[in-house]
């Protein structure tokens, strides 16, 4: 079985050496933990590729600086793409046409909707299974959360406050990047909203920059209407000096707060302060079997490689919908907060115009 890793940087491999992260935390680590052997590698940085070869044992003769040479010479059955977003489409399309039966693609799926659509089409034409690394779909905590919501433990969900708070934008505002913090970090929070609550019907958005008058956002805010009438209020970026991923989910009988490394369940209880009122009191969060999302992702790919029927947790369409929602928020901001129904006509999205890019 020939398995290729294209992109040997942070999420591809190097974060395995972060002493604080829960392992495995990279594509290399997840594949290895699932019992898959990566025997081919590619990276445009020769020194990084040499380091990868030395640390993993992948022979230097199987390491390439040009993905096209790797694909043409080896025809791998599975290709893992952990490169910059602007390169996702050409690599994924080439991999599908080269005979890859499974492609794992790092998020966001592509820098634009047209490229995302082309990836999906190429995979469909070649009967290639496409998985997008929206990792929380494989996380047992969020799988348990979905069951809690479906079981009605906090009643009918009414509102969600979603935060992906990071520093400001630090790129060059190239159109090939596809966006700022909302695009590159916020894709996770958009996807988990769809996973938990269903399709997003419409968006209203705004974005702000710090001291700049052009280029991608430092902060984005949005109001999303989800199928069933749930209101989602979202913030991404924000020039924070810390990193937070958090959902606050409010239902008619309780509330759930969940983020990176914590989760709380609060249910209504007779108030000790106000006669005839109810407060919220914390209750034990229902137990779940702790797992590793990267390992689970690659266990799913292993089943696909072994021709076992399995439902893909994070599909190419899921990747497309996340980019579509994000770009529709940008589009709404450009139109002074106008409500944008989804799905959107992708040809209306012009990032150069929206962000005043050269």
Secondary structure as GFF3:
##gff-version 3
##sequence-region A 1 358
A	DSSP	beta_strand	3	6	.	.	.	ID=ss1
A	DSSP	three_ten_helix	14	17	.	.	.	ID=ss2
A	DSSP	alpha_helix	27	33	.	.	.	ID=ss3
A	DSSP	beta_strand	40	42	.	.	.	ID=ss4
A	DSSP	alpha_helix	46	56	.	.	.	ID=ss5
A	DSSP	three_ten_helix	60	62	.	.	.	ID=ss6
A	DSSP	beta_strand	63	64	.	.	.	ID=ss7
A	DSSP	alpha_helix	67	74	.	.	.	ID=ss8
A	DSSP	beta_strand	78	81	.	.	.	ID=ss9
A	DSSP	three_ten_helix	85	87	.	.	.	ID=ss10
A	DSSP	alpha_helix	88	97	.	.	.	ID=ss11
A	DSSP	beta_strand	102	105	.	.	.	ID=ss12
A	DSSP	alpha_helix	113	125	.	.	.	ID=ss13
A	DSSP	beta_strand	129	132	.	.	.	ID=ss14
A	DSSP	three_ten_helix	135	138	.	.	.	ID=ss15
A	DSSP	alpha_helix	140	150	.	.	.	ID=ss16
A	DSSP	beta_strand	157	165	.	.	.	ID=ss17
A	DSSP	three_ten_helix	175	177	.	.	.	ID=ss18
A	DSSP	alpha_helix	181	184	.	.	.	ID=ss19
A	DSSP	alpha_helix	186	197	.	.	.	ID=ss20
A	DSSP	beta_strand	200	208	.	.	.	ID=ss21
A	DSSP	beta_strand	219	226	.	.	.	ID=ss22
A	DSSP	beta_strand	230	237	.	.	.	ID=ss23
A	DSSP	beta_strand	244	251	.	.	.	ID=ss24
A	DSSP	beta_strand	254	259	.	.	.	ID=ss25
A	DSSP	beta_strand	262	270	.	.	.	ID=ss26
A	DSSP	beta_strand	278	283	.	.	.	ID=ss27
A	DSSP	alpha_helix	293	305	.	.	.	ID=ss28
A	DSSP	alpha_helix	316	334	.	.	.	ID=ss29
A	DSSP	beta_strand	340	341	.	.	.	ID=ss30
A	DSSP	three_ten_helix	346	348	.	.	.	ID=ss31
A	DSSP	alpha_helix	351	354	.	.	.	ID=ss32
###
